[in-house]
């Protein structure tokens, strides 16, 4: 299982970009943590997810 935003999902073998696209994530509006390494959404590595990976997708908010 891959942990996606705190929930186990059977995503092994899919690329991270593929999963985000399937979820309808707008990469320009998020940051992604992959096993505690942070990436701006547009720079998410196109790597295949493996058993035990932890992915967190965080929406970027603008405010003041």
Buried (B, 14 or more C-beta within 10 A) or exposed (E): EBBBEEEEBEBEEBBBBBBBEEEEBEBEEBBBBBEEEEBEBEEBEEEEBEEEBEBBBEEEEEEE
